[in-house]
Amino acid sequence: MENDSVEGASEAINRRRKVPVRTKLFFASGAFQEATVVAAGIVTVLFYNQVLGVSPALCGTAFLIASIVDGVTDPLVGAFSDHFRCRWGRRHPLMFAAALPAGIAFYCLYQPIEGLSEMGYFAWLSVFLVLMRISITFYNIPHDALGAELTDDYDERSSIFGYNLVAVALTATLIVIITNFLIFPSTPEYANGYLNESRYFILASLGAVTVVVSILVCTLGTMDQIPHIHNVDISRKVDYGKMFRELGSLVRNPSYLSTCLSLLTIYASLGILGVVSTYAYIYVYGLSTEQMTIAGVMKMPGVFIALPLLAWLSRELDKRRILMMTTAITGIFGALPHILKMLDWFPGNESSFLLVALFLPMLVATLVTPVTSIILDSQLVDVADVHEYQTGSRSEGVVFSVRSFAIKATSGIGGLLAGFGLSFIGFPEKAEVGNLSEETLTGLLFMNGPLYLMLYLLAIFFMTFYKIDRKRHAEILAELETRRDAAALEKQASD
């Protein structure tokens, strides 16, 4: 019996293990898929609106349909992943299954049949947007849940998602450079290459291959971690009633609600910005695709300092305060150039200082943005521990379904609000640079500046309700380890 106790204790201690760097890198390799989908999402509304002639309101409606589907499928897939029974683990079979459908849907989204009517293109956008989002759901949720299960260590979890965040940011910058210089270069006929319809075949083909390969590399590279994820008795039938009760328990958790609302607000605001900033760069500031690349390059310094900056901040502050501080900095400096432009306190488009004035505040904003993302992911994992403490069940899939939804909200809710926003300000089809009314230009600036800032301030408000600090998490984890030891001893005795 004494040996049994030692084995049980060893298992509990192992839950706080340091995860190998190799595993973190393979886990983060899925970032190519995420970065590709997000980067392509920036041009989706522009492509269907300005190139194919679909109204902004119809584009927004397509994203509304996709977001409604996400709202249903994400928690269901999360719960299914938590209770999935297979000798290859609960997460990896679903990740494998997502690869090919996601690639096919991505290709079709940016290569619609020629000659369709406006309603035909709207239907095509709606169908393949939904199919791609469902496919990505079957990868993203098990992937994120896997990251949450690799260790129970408070700081090591931040490191795992830190690697993933750094990989997403680096690959996003790389993909933006490839997109703007190689796929959509400026030409004498197209001052901004995003308006060149013939180049979207390259985006569709290259993006589809990247999505498939990224998912497969991540899944294969983390297969050796299956023994380290939480054990679930696969002999028991899946209790779908229990799934929904667990979801209800999470919804009543103030820390989970706080994190979810902050996460969704931040990602939705990034989604709006991703669409309307492209319109603003083209039609307000008159930038070429090559000049727009600077926006991606400005994010690089924050990527490299994210982990050491987080480690330094964590010595003095808890996760809630770190997130509130970094969110405030990002919101204020991200909105600043556009607010100044609205007030006529900004250099003209002919000024040699235009790019400096436009992108230097962005550099300040994005220095801390990666820290915000890492903290949000880490908070979700802590919530999974609280949920197990309260209910006795591990539900990383359900917990992280909100992250999957939030990532897709970057293009989904962002595309929805941006589409209706463009329709509200009367943005014309086949618009020409220099021929837009002052009211339309002001509307673009409002969405890029004041609206963006207000959403970030709202995210800070939501975070005030988060209750888990380092001390409380340590207490919960100690109790969970005691329970797991007792359960292990009981199982060994019965065997």
N, C-alpha and C positions, 0 to 999 in steps of 0.2 A: 504493500500500500504506500509505503514511503517513496518507492520508485515512481509509482503512479503520480504522486503529488509533484515530484520533480518534473515529470514529463508535462504535466498540466501547466506548471509554472513556466517551463521553457517555452511552451506554445504561446502563453500570454506575453512573455517577454519578446518573442519573435514578432509579435504584431507591432512592436515599436521599432522594427528593424530599419536599417539604412538601405534604401533601394539602390541597386547598382546603376552607375552612370549609363551603362549600355542600355539598360531597360528604360531609363528616362529618355534617352535619345530615340529609341524605337517608338516609345509612347508618343513622343513629340513629332515623329515623322508624319503622323496624320495631319499635321498642320498644313501640308501642301494642299490637301483637299479643302480644308477650311478656308485658307487664304485665297484659293482659286475661286471658290464659290462667292466669297465676299467681294473680291476684286471685280469679278464679272457682274455682280449685282449692282455695282456702281453705274454701269452703262445699260442695264436692262430697260429701265424706263426711257432713257434717251433713245435707245435703239428702236423700241416699239413706237414711241411718240414721234420723234423727229425724223427717223429714217423710214419707218413703215406707215406712219400716219394714223396711229391709234391715239385717241384723245387721252389726256392725262387722267380724266375721271375714270375711263374704262381701264387704264393701266392700274389705277388705284383699286378698282373693284376686283381685278384679278388677284392683287396682293391681299385684299380682304378675304377672298375665298380661300386662298392658301393659308392665311393666318387662322381662319376658323378651323380648317382641317388640322393644322398644327396643334391648336388648342385641344383637340380631341385625341389625336394620335400620339402626341408626345407623352402624356402621363400613362396612356395605355401600354405603349411600347416600354416605358420605364418599368411599370409593374410587371409586364410579361418577362422582361429581362431579369428582374429580381427573382422570379420563380421558374425560370426556364430550366428544364432538366435535360442534360446531355453530358456524356463523358468527356467532351472537349470543353467543358466549362459552360457558364451561363452567358458569357459575353461574346466570346470569339465566333461561334457559329453565326450569330446575327450580324456581326461586323463583316464576315466573309460574304454573307448573302447580299449585303448592301452594295458591294463594289460595282458590279456590272450594271444593275438598274440605274444607279446614280450617274454613271458615265454616259449611258444611252440618253437619259433624260436631259442631262446637261447639253449634249450635242444637239438634240432636237430643239431645245429651248432657243438656241441662237442660230438655228438653220431651219426656219419655218418654210413650208411650201410656198413657192412664188405665186403671186397673182391672187391671193386671198383678199376678200373684202375687209373693211375695218372690223366688223364683227367676227369674221373668220380668224383674223390675227388675234383678236381678243380671246376667242375660244382656245386657240393654239397656246397662247401665253398661259391661260388659266390651267389647262390640262397638264402641260409639261412642267409648269412651276409646281403644281401640286405633286406630281409624280416624283420630281427631283427632291422635294422637301420630305416626302415620306421615305424615300430611299436613304436620304441623309440622316433621318431620324433613327433608322435601324443601325446606323454606324455611330453617330455622335453620342447617343445615350449610353449604349454599352461601353463605348470608349471612355467616356467621362466617369462612369461608375467603376470601371476597372481601375482608373487612376486613384479613385477614392479608396479602393479596397487594398491597395498594395502595402499600406502601412497605417498604423494608428498614431504615429509620432506627429505631434502638433506642428513642429517646424518643417519636418521632412515632407509633409503634405504640401506645404507652400513651395518647397523646392521642386516637387514633381510637376505641379501646375505652373511653376515658374519656368521650367524648361519648355513646357508646352507653349506658354505665352511668348517666350523669346523666339521659339521656332515659328510661331504664327506671324509675329511681327517681321522677322527676317524674311520669311518666304513671301509675305505680303508685299514688302518693299521690292524684292526681286521680281515678283510677278508684275507689279506696277511698272517697273523699268522695262521689262520685256513687252508688256502691253503697249506702253506709250511710244517706245522707240522702234520696236520690231513689228508689232501687230497693227498698230494704228499710227504710223508716222504721219507728220504733216506733209502735204504735197501742194504743188501750185494750185491744184483744183480744190483741195480740202485743207483750209488753214488749220482746222482741227480734225484729226484723223478719225475721231469717234463718229463722224457723220458719213464715213465712207462704208457703204453697205457691203462691198465686195470683201472687205477684210474680216467680216464676222465669221466667215468659214474657218479662218485660221484660229480665231478665238474658240470656236466650237470644237474643233478637232484637237487642238493642243490642250484645251481645258479638260475635255473628256478623258484623254489619256492620263493626264496628271491626277485627276480624281480617282480613277481606278487603281493606278499604281500606288498612290499614297495610301489608300485604304488597305491594299494587300500587304504592303511592306510593314505598316504598323501592326496589322493583325498577326502576320507570321512572326514578326520580331518579338512579340510579347507572349507568344504561346507558352514559353517556358515558365511564365509567371502564374499559370493556372493553379498550381498547388498552393499559392500564397493568398488567393482570394478567400473570402469567407465561405465556409462550408454551408451548404443547404441540403437537407435530406431529400434526395431526388426520388425516393420511394413514395413520398407523400403526394397526394393529388393536389393540383393547384386550386387554391380556394379564392375564387375571384371576388367573393363577398369580402374576404379579408383584405384583398388588395384595395378595395374602395374604402374600407374602414381605415386602413393605414394612410391613404391619401387624405381622408377627412381629418385624421389626427395631425398630419403635417400642416394642413391649412389652418388649423387652430393654434399652431406654434408661432408665437409672435416673432421669433428670430428668423424662422423660415420665411414668413410673410415679408418681413423687413428686407431680407436679402433678395427675395424674388422681385419685389416691387422696385427696389433700387436697381437690380440687374436689368430688368425689362425696360425701365425708364432710360437708363444709360445706353443700352444697345439700340433701343428705338430711336433715340436722338442721334446716335451715330448713323443709323440707317437713313434718317431724313437728311442728315448732313452729306452722306455719301452720294445721294441723288442730287440735291439742290446745290451742293458745292460745285459739282461738275457743270451744272447750268450756269452758276455764277462765274466760274472761272472762264467759261466760254463767252457768255453774253454780257457780263458786267465788266470783267477785267480784261477780256480779249486775249486770253492766254492760248498758246499752242499746247498740243499734247506733251511735247518735250518739256515745256516750262511747268506744266502741271505735275511732272514727275518730282519736282522739288518737294511737293507736299508729302510724298512717300519717304523721301530721303530725310526729311525733318524728324521722322519717327525713329530713326536709327539710334541716336544717342540714348534715348530712353530705354531701348531694348538692352543695351550693354550695361547700364547702371541699375536696371530694375532689381536684380537679386541682391547686390550689395546695399542698395538704398533701402530695400525692404528689411534686410537684416539689421541695419542701423536704426531704422525707425522702430522696429519691433522691440528694441531694448528699452524704449521709453514709453511707447504707446501701444494700446491694444488694437485689434483689427478694426473695430468700429471707428475709432478716432482717426486712424490712418486713412481709411476709405473716405471719410468725410473731408479731410484736409486735401487729399489728392484730387477728389472730385471737384472741389471748389476751384482749385488752381486750373484744372483742365477746362472747366466751364467758362471761367472769366477770360482766360487768355485765348481760348478757341474762338470766342465770340467777338473779342475786342476789335479786330480789323474791320469787320462788317458793320459794327455799331459806329465806329469812327467814319466809315464811308457814308453811312446814312446821315451823319451830322456834318458832312462836307469837311471833315478834319483829316482827310486822307489824300495821299499823292494821286495825281491823275494817271491814266493809263499810259501816257507818254513819258512819265517820269522814270528816271533811271533808278529811283528808290522804291518803285512799285513792288518788286518781288521781295525786297528786304522787309518792307512794311507789312506785306501780306503774310509772309512765312516765318518771320522771326518770332512773333507771338505764338505761332503754332509750335515752334521748337520748344518754347517754355511749357506750353500745355502738354505736349507729348512726352516730356521728360518724366512725368509722374503717371501717365496713363497706364503703362504696363503694371505698375504697382496696384492700381485699382482693380485690374482684371484678376491678378493673382489673389488678392485678398478676397474677392467675391467667390472665386472657386474654392479657396480654403475654408471660407465660412460655410459653404454648402456641405463640405465634408464634416465639419464640426456639428452641423445640424443632424447629419446622419447618425452620429454618436448619441446625440440627445434623443433622437427618435428611438434608437435601440434601448436606451436607458428607460424610456417611458413605456414602450410597447413590447420589448423583447425581440423585435424583428429588425433585420438589416434591410434598408430600402434605398440603396444608393441610386438604383435606376429611376425610381420615382422622384427622389430628391433632385437628381441631375437632369430630369426631363425639362426643368425650367431653364437650365443652361442651354440645352439643345434648342428649346423654343426661343430663347433670347438671341442666340446666334442667328437663327433664321429670321428673328424679328429685325435684325440689322437690315435685311433686304425686304422682309415681309411687311411688318408694321411701318418701317421706314418708307418703303415703296408706296404703301397705302396712303399714309399721311402726306408724303411728298407729292403723290399723284393728284390727290384732291386739293392740296395746297397750290400746285401749279394751275389747276383748273380754276381755283378761286381767284387767283391774281390775273387770270385771263391770258396765260402764256400761249402764244399762237403756235400752230403747226408750221413746220418748215420755216422757222424763224431765221432772220438774218441778223448777224452781229451789227450793232449800230443803229438798227431800225426798231428798237423796242421802246415803248412808252416809259416815262419816268415812274409811273405807278407800278408797272410790271417789274422794273428793276428794283424799286424799293421793296416790293413784295419778296423778291428773291433774297435781298439783303436781310429782311426781317426774319425769314426762315433760317438763314445761316447765322444770324447774330442773336437778337433778343429771344427768339423762340428756343434756340439751342441752349442758351444760358438758363432760361426758366426751367427747362426740363432737368438740367443738371442740379439746380437748386431743389427741385422736387425730389430727386434721388437722395440728396443729403437729408431732407426731411424724413423720408422713409427709413433711412438708416438709424435715426434716433431711437427706433423701437427695438434694435438688436440687443440681446441680453447676455450673450455668451462671451465671457472674458477668459483669459488664460487660466486663472485660478479655478473657475467653475468647470472648465473643460477638464482640468486635471482631476478634479473630484469625480466627475462623471466617468472618466476613463478608468480610474482606479476601481470604481464599483463594477464597471463592465468586465474588467479583468478578473475580479473576484467571482463574478457570476460564470464567466467562461471556464475558469478553473474548476468550479463546482460541477458544471455541466460535463466537462471532460472526465472528471473522476467518476461521475455517475454513469456515464456511458461505458467507461472501462470496466466498472464493477458489474454492469449488466451483461457485458460481453464475456 
